[in-house]
Amino acid sequence: MANVEEYTLARVGKSSLETKKSRFYGLAYPASSRDECDSLLVELRKDFADATHIVYAIRLGFDGSYEYFTDSGEPSGTAGAPILRVMKGQNISNAMVAVIRYFGGTKLGTGGLARAYGETARTAVDNAGKIPLVEMVQIEAKIPYGAISQWAILIDSIGGVIVSQNFTDNIAVAAKIPKEKIDEVESFVEEVTKGSEKLKF
């Protein structure tokens, strides 16, 4: 059986839908851990404190090895499950998709709810865009001040993300990089430090 390519989201995607005076707002986030998702949920609950329902689904890891959804008070299977189906259908992982509902006074029925949540999630995911999911590793190193701009260019060019930069006698840097790019980053660190520093994992 051929491996199915996995994806994550390129950026935050948003969407909105109104049906029978109920308003639905979708937000699709790239996220690499449950802790990151929980932090996003704290912000969502602050930003949409007056919402009737905040429903979400999470998929993490290759092949969606961790999956979670909640219906948040909606009838079972009508809210979180349709969001998760959108994510699974598009092979999206390392992401959280939330749909916020403001009740408009008219019940939509189970089919109507499932369609509204699924459509709002699908549009948010489409607006976020998809990129291939790459296994990432966190690395740390100390580099000289003169190499900081080259470091930033390198990390960006290989699809990495700078996690931190602490300025002391040298710059202690941390980044998440694609696992397959470790050798390239290791060579860079050895070159700019003349072999005095090694990558730490």
RABEL-V503179 format. One record per residue. RES is the residue in one letter. PSI is psi in whole degrees, 0 to 359 (999 if undefined). Layout:
# RABEL-V503179
RES&PSI  RES&PSI
This chain:
# RABEL-V503179
M&130  A&146  N&136  V&131  E&134  E&151  Y&161  T&183  L&142  A&330  R&180  V&133  G&144  K&157  S&165  S&154  L&139  E&131  T&127  K&44  K&358  S&136  R&134  F&132  Y&125  G&142  L&121  A&123  Y&136  P&139  A&134  S&359  S&162  R&324  D&318  E&318  C&317  D&322  S&319  L&321  L&323  V&314  E&318  L&317  R&332  K&312  D&330  F&45  A&335  D&6  A&151  T&317  H&140  I&106  V&144  Y&162  A&148  I&136  R&130  L&150  G&165  F&141  D&23  G&48  S&339  Y&125  E&141  Y&142  F&160  T&146  D&349  S&46  G&349  E&160  P&141  S&130  G&0  T&351  A&292  G&320  A&315  P&327  I&313  L&323  R&321  V&314  M&314  K&320  G&332  Q&11  N&45  I&130  S&179  N&53  A&157  M&133  V&125  A&145  V&125  I&131  R&135  Y&114  F&134  G&4  G&345  T&127  K&142  L&349  G&162  T&318  G&317  G&319  L&311  A&318  R&315  A&314  Y&316  G&316  E&319  T&317  A&315  R&317  T&321  A&317  V&316  D&320  N&336  A&328  G&154  K&144  I&153  P&139  L&123  V&137  E&125  M&150  V&149  Q&132  I&158  E&151  A&167  K&127  I&157  P&157  Y&321  G&348  A&2  I&321  S&323  Q&321  W&311  A&318  I&316  L&309  I&318  D&318  S&335  I&7  G&24  G&177  V&127  I&126  V&316  S&160  Q&116  N&122  F&112  T&225  D&323  N&185  I&119  A&115  V&150  A&143  A&156  K&127  I&157  P&135  K&323  E&352  K&8  I&314  D&319  E&316  V&322  E&317  S&318  F&311  V&317  E&321  E&311  V&342  T&7  K&38  G&4  S&346  E&149  K&157  L&145  K&144  F&999
